[in-house]
Amino acid sequence: MAGSNFVDYVKIFCRSGKGGPGSTHLRREKFVPKGGPDGGDGGRGGHVIVRGNRNLWTLIHLKFQRHVFAGHGESGSRQRSSGASGEDKVIEVPLGTVAKDAETGEVLFEITEDGQEVILAKGGRGGLGNWHFKSSTNQTPRYAQPGEDAVEIAAILELKVLADVGLVGFPNAGKSTLLAAVSAAKPEIADYPFTTLIPNLGIVEYRDLKSFVMADIPGIIEGAHEGKGIGLRFLRHIERNSILLFMIPADSKNIKDEYRILLNELEQHNPELLDKQRILAISKSDFLDKELIQEMSNELPEIPHVFISSVTGYGIQQLKDMIWKELDQSILER
């Protein structure tokens, strides 16, 4: 996918700032020859912080910024003056970003809200100045604490698209055509497999100024969970969707079998996907008559279904009504 502006996976190396050392200064002023210790504390090292930004849709801004270093804390000084804290470094990411430890693969945290901040690498604490160590038996301590070392971490930032509805289907099932028909999104549409190479998002307007977000996920093929085709890279984007809208063309040889294959690929990737609400849309239905639709309906999987045509608009409003009903239901169940 060279040249694509959609980047959903980056590996970065982060280093927080070292804490500044405490001061060992002894007060020496005119007429105060033995003023005692007055060394201040060192400043805190800078944090590396990950912050959610709803205006970002991709990780492309991090593609060429693989090293992020925060500032070091400054040393303490006399008169118990603390050193300045090191400069924090903020990494802004789109909502739906997951941070993982690059070495262990452990999920560290997820960013799902605008403005949400999580410290990825914590800055070292500043060392205490020598005035903290003054005692009745040691009036002039000539030592202070060093600052804590910096923290280094190699992290993977992985984007999972946030959408209310995720389109699931084989290549050329009509997913991009539907998204273009119901939203202002302009995905590439052509009559050959794997036209869609990146997830596309569109805002679908509903009744009474309501709306929901629909995501067109690149087509899945049988064996996608094993790395076949291009589905493996994008299966994770489906994990964030509240509703899975399965799309199968009306001219398919066996709609029920295709549905089972798609469902199996999702289950093999992540069994929790089967807990999501599901709707089946039979696309390219403009050439079907009422009798044939009734006959086909008796052989469909036992989930809510609708026959649609993105070209003529047939069944589109009914599909929107079904989606909104399921969205309301999923909100109530949370």
C-alpha positions as CSV (number, residue, x, y, z in Angstrom):
1,M,0.0,0.0,0.0
2,A,2.8,2.4,-0.9
3,G,1.6,5.9,-1.2
4,S,-1.5,5.5,0.9
5,N,-2.3,8.1,3.5
6,F,-4.0,5.5,5.7
7,V,-1.5,4.3,8.3
8,D,-2.9,2.1,11.1
9,Y,0.3,0.6,12.5
10,V,3.5,2.2,13.7
11,K,6.4,1.2,16.0
12,I,8.0,3.9,18.0
13,F,10.8,4.2,20.5
14,C,10.2,6.4,23.5
15,R,12.4,7.7,26.2
16,S,11.3,9.8,29.1
17,G,13.5,12.4,30.8
18,K,15.9,11.8,33.6
19,G,15.2,13.4,36.9
20,G,17.4,16.2,37.9
21,P,19.9,15.7,40.8
22,G,19.4,17.4,44.1
23,S,21.7,20.2,45.1
24,T,24.4,19.9,47.9
25,H,24.7,23.6,48.3
26,L,25.5,25.0,51.8
27,R,24.3,28.5,52.7
28,R,27.2,30.9,52.8
29,E,26.4,34.6,53.3
30,K,27.9,37.6,55.0
31,F,27.3,37.4,58.7
32,V,25.9,33.8,58.3
33,P,29.1,31.7,58.1
34,K,27.3,28.5,59.0
35,G,23.9,28.7,57.4
36,G,23.6,25.0,56.9
37,P,22.3,23.1,53.9
38,D,19.9,24.8,51.5
39,G,20.3,22.7,48.3
40,G,17.0,22.3,46.4
41,D,15.4,19.3,44.8
42,G,16.0,18.3,41.2
43,G,13.2,18.7,38.6
44,R,11.1,15.8,37.4
45,G,12.0,14.3,34.0
46,G,9.5,14.8,31.2
47,H,6.8,12.2,30.5
48,V,6.0,10.8,27.1
49,I,2.2,11.1,26.9
50,V,-0.3,9.7,24.5
51,R,-3.4,11.9,23.9
52,G,-6.6,11.1,22.0
53,N,-7.5,13.6,19.2
54,R,-10.9,13.2,17.5
55,N,-9.7,15.2,14.5
56,L,-7.2,12.5,13.5
57,W,-8.1,9.5,11.5
58,T,-4.8,7.8,10.9
59,L,-1.3,7.4,12.3
60,I,0.5,8.8,9.3
61,H,1.9,11.8,11.3
62,L,4.0,9.3,13.2
63,K,5.2,7.4,10.2
64,F,8.5,9.4,10.1
65,Q,8.7,10.3,13.7
66,R,9.7,7.0,15.2
67,H,11.8,8.4,18.1
68,V,10.2,10.5,20.8
69,F,12.4,11.8,23.6
70,A,11.2,13.9,26.6
71,G,13.3,16.6,28.3
72,H,15.5,16.0,31.3
73,G,14.8,17.6,34.7
74,E,17.2,20.3,35.8
75,S,19.4,20.2,38.9
76,G,18.3,21.8,42.2
77,S,20.0,25.0,43.3
78,R,20.6,27.1,46.4
79,Q,18.0,28.6,48.7
80,R,16.0,25.3,48.4
81,S,15.1,26.2,44.8
82,S,13.8,23.2,42.8
83,G,15.0,22.5,39.3
84,A,12.7,22.9,36.4
85,S,10.8,19.8,35.2
86,G,11.7,18.4,31.9
87,E,9.5,19.1,28.9
88,D,6.8,16.5,28.3
89,K,6.3,15.1,24.9
90,V,2.7,14.5,23.7
91,I,1.9,12.0,21.0
92,E,-1.6,12.7,19.6
93,V,-3.4,9.7,18.1
94,P,-6.8,9.0,16.6
95,L,-9.6,7.5,18.8
96,G,-9.4,3.7,18.7
97,T,-5.6,3.5,19.1
98,V,-4.2,0.6,21.1
99,A,-0.7,0.8,22.6
100,K,1.3,-2.4,23.0
101,D,4.7,-3.3,24.3
102,A,6.7,-4.1,21.2
103,E,8.7,-6.8,23.0
104,T,6.0,-8.7,24.8
105,G,2.9,-7.8,22.8
106,E,1.1,-6.9,26.0
107,V,-1.7,-4.3,25.6
108,L,-0.7,-1.3,27.7
109,F,-3.8,0.9,27.2
110,E,-6.4,2.0,24.7
111,I,-7.4,5.6,23.7
112,T,-11.1,5.9,23.1
113,E,-12.0,9.4,24.1
114,D,-11.1,12.9,22.9
115,G,-8.5,14.5,25.2
116,Q,-7.8,11.2,27.1
117,E,-4.2,11.2,28.2
118,V,-2.1,8.2,29.3
119,I,1.6,8.3,30.3
120,L,3.5,5.9,28.0
121,A,7.0,6.5,29.5
122,K,7.1,8.1,33.0
123,G,9.7,10.7,33.7
124,G,12.2,10.1,36.5
125,R,11.7,11.7,39.8
126,G,14.0,14.5,40.8
127,G,16.5,13.8,43.6
128,L,16.1,15.4,47.0
129,G,18.4,18.3,48.0
130,N,20.7,18.0,50.9
131,W,18.5,20.1,53.2
132,H,16.2,17.1,53.5
133,F,19.0,15.1,55.2
134,K,19.9,17.6,57.9
135,S,19.6,16.1,61.4
136,S,20.7,16.7,65.0
137,T,23.8,14.6,64.4
138,N,24.5,15.7,60.9
139,Q,24.1,19.5,60.6
140,T,25.9,19.9,57.3
141,P,25.1,16.9,55.0
142,R,27.3,17.2,51.9
143,Y,25.3,14.8,49.8
144,A,22.0,14.8,47.9
145,Q,19.9,12.3,45.9
146,P,20.6,11.8,42.2
147,G,17.6,11.9,39.9
148,E,15.9,8.7,38.7
149,D,16.9,7.3,35.4
150,A,14.9,7.7,32.2
151,V,12.4,5.0,31.1
152,E,12.9,3.6,27.6
153,I,10.2,1.6,25.8
154,A,9.6,0.4,22.3
155,A,5.8,0.6,21.7
156,I,3.5,-0.4,18.9
157,L,0.5,1.9,18.2
158,E,-2.3,0.1,16.4
159,L,-5.4,1.8,15.2
160,K,-8.8,0.1,15.3
161,V,-11.4,2.2,13.5
162,L,-14.2,3.5,15.7
163,A,-17.6,3.1,13.9
164,D,-21.1,2.2,14.8
165,V,-21.6,-0.1,11.9
166,G,-18.9,-2.3,10.2
167,L,-19.5,-3.7,6.7
168,V,-18.5,-7.3,6.4
169,G,-18.4,-9.2,3.2
170,F,-16.4,-10.8,0.4
171,P,-14.7,-8.6,-2.2
172,N,-17.2,-7.1,-4.7
173,A,-20.2,-7.6,-2.3
174,G,-21.2,-4.0,-2.9
175,K,-19.9,-2.5,0.4
176,S,-18.2,0.5,-1.1
177,T,-21.3,1.2,-3.3
178,L,-23.5,1.1,-0.2
179,L,-21.3,3.5,1.7
180,A,-21.2,5.9,-1.2
181,A,-25.0,5.7,-1.6
182,V,-25.8,6.5,2.1
183,S,-23.0,8.9,3.0
184,A,-20.7,11.6,1.6
185,A,-17.8,9.2,1.5
186,K,-16.2,8.5,-1.9
187,P,-14.5,5.1,-1.7
188,E,-13.0,3.7,-4.9
189,I,-15.5,1.5,-6.7
190,A,-14.7,-0.8,-9.5
191,D,-15.8,-4.2,-10.8
192,Y,-12.8,-6.2,-9.6
193,P,-11.8,-7.8,-6.3
194,F,-10.0,-5.8,-3.6
195,T,-10.9,-2.4,-4.9
196,T,-11.0,-1.3,-1.2
197,L,-7.5,-1.4,0.3
198,I,-8.1,0.8,3.3
199,P,-11.0,1.2,5.7
200,N,-13.4,4.0,4.7
201,L,-15.6,5.9,7.1
202,G,-18.9,7.6,6.3
203,I,-21.5,9.5,8.4
204,V,-25.0,8.3,7.5
205,E,-27.8,10.7,8.1
206,Y,-31.0,9.4,9.7
207,R,-34.3,10.8,10.6
208,D,-34.7,13.9,12.9
209,L,-31.0,15.0,12.3
210,K,-29.7,11.8,13.8
211,S,-26.7,10.0,12.3
212,F,-24.3,7.1,12.7
213,V,-20.9,6.2,11.5
214,M,-20.4,3.3,8.9
215,A,-17.1,1.7,8.1
216,D,-16.3,-0.1,4.9
217,I,-13.7,-2.7,5.8
218,P,-11.6,-4.3,3.0
219,G,-13.1,-7.6,1.7
220,I,-12.6,-10.8,3.6
221,I,-11.8,-14.1,1.9
222,E,-11.9,-17.6,3.3
223,G,-8.7,-18.1,5.3
224,A,-8.3,-14.4,6.1
225,H,-7.5,-15.2,9.7
226,E,-4.5,-17.3,8.5
227,G,-3.2,-14.4,6.5
228,K,-4.7,-15.1,3.1
229,G,-5.8,-12.1,1.0
230,I,-5.7,-8.7,2.7
231,G,-8.4,-9.4,5.3
232,L,-6.0,-10.3,8.2
233,R,-4.6,-6.8,8.4
234,F,-8.1,-5.2,8.7
235,L,-10.0,-7.8,10.7
236,R,-9.1,-5.9,13.9
237,H,-11.0,-2.8,12.7
238,I,-14.3,-4.8,13.0
239,E,-13.6,-5.2,16.8
240,R,-14.7,-1.6,17.5
241,N,-18.0,-1.7,15.6
242,S,-21.2,-1.9,17.6
243,I,-23.1,-3.7,14.7
244,L,-21.8,-6.0,12.0
245,L,-23.6,-5.5,8.7
246,F,-23.0,-8.6,6.6
247,M,-23.4,-8.0,2.9
248,I,-23.9,-10.8,0.4
249,P,-25.0,-10.3,-3.2
250,A,-28.3,-11.7,-4.3
251,D,-26.6,-13.6,-7.2
252,S,-24.4,-15.6,-4.8
253,K,-24.5,-19.4,-5.3
254,N,-25.4,-20.0,-1.6
255,I,-26.0,-17.1,0.7
256,K,-26.2,-19.2,3.8
257,D,-22.8,-20.8,3.1
258,E,-21.2,-17.5,2.4
259,Y,-22.6,-16.1,5.7
260,R,-21.2,-19.1,7.6
261,I,-17.7,-18.6,6.0
262,L,-17.7,-14.9,7.0
263,L,-18.8,-15.8,10.5
264,N,-16.1,-18.4,10.8
265,E,-13.4,-16.0,9.8
266,L,-14.5,-13.5,12.4
267,E,-14.7,-16.3,15.1
268,Q,-11.2,-17.5,14.3
269,H,-9.8,-14.0,14.5
270,N,-11.7,-13.1,17.7
271,P,-14.5,-15.2,19.2
272,E,-15.9,-12.1,21.0
273,L,-17.0,-10.7,17.6
274,L,-19.8,-13.2,17.6
275,D,-21.4,-11.3,20.6
276,K,-22.0,-8.3,18.4
277,Q,-25.4,-7.4,16.9
278,R,-25.7,-8.7,13.3
279,I,-27.7,-7.7,10.3
280,L,-27.7,-9.3,6.9
281,A,-28.2,-7.2,3.8
282,I,-28.7,-9.0,0.4
283,S,-27.2,-6.5,-2.0
284,K,-27.8,-6.1,-5.8
285,S,-31.5,-7.1,-5.3
286,D,-33.0,-4.7,-7.9
287,F,-33.5,-7.6,-10.3
288,L,-35.5,-9.7,-7.9
289,D,-39.3,-9.8,-7.8
290,K,-41.5,-10.2,-4.7
291,E,-42.0,-14.0,-5.2
292,L,-38.3,-14.6,-5.5
293,I,-37.5,-12.4,-2.5
294,Q,-40.0,-14.4,-0.4
295,E,-38.6,-17.7,-1.6
296,M,-35.0,-16.6,-0.8
297,S,-36.1,-15.2,2.7
298,N,-37.1,-18.7,3.8
299,E,-33.5,-20.0,3.3
300,L,-31.6,-17.1,4.9
301,P,-29.8,-17.3,8.3
302,E,-32.0,-16.5,11.3
303,I,-30.8,-12.9,11.9
304,P,-32.5,-9.6,10.9
305,H,-32.2,-9.3,7.1
306,V,-33.2,-6.9,4.3
307,F,-32.9,-6.9,0.5
308,I,-31.3,-3.8,-0.9
309,S,-30.0,-2.1,-4.0
310,S,-27.5,0.7,-3.6
311,V,-28.0,1.8,-7.2
312,T,-31.8,2.2,-7.2
313,G,-32.2,2.9,-3.4
314,Y,-34.5,-0.1,-2.9
315,G,-34.6,-1.2,0.8
316,I,-32.1,1.5,1.9
317,Q,-34.4,3.3,4.2
318,Q,-35.6,0.0,5.7
319,L,-31.9,-0.9,6.3
320,K,-31.3,2.4,8.1
321,D,-34.3,1.8,10.3
322,M,-33.0,-1.7,11.2
323,I,-29.5,-0.3,12.0
324,W,-30.9,2.4,14.2
325,K,-33.1,0.0,16.0
326,E,-30.2,-2.3,16.7
327,L,-28.0,0.6,17.8
328,D,-30.7,1.7,20.3
329,Q,-30.8,-1.9,21.6
330,S,-27.0,-2.2,22.0
331,I,-27.0,1.1,24.0
332,L,-29.6,-0.2,26.3
333,E,-27.7,-3.4,26.9
334,R,-24.5,-1.7,27.9
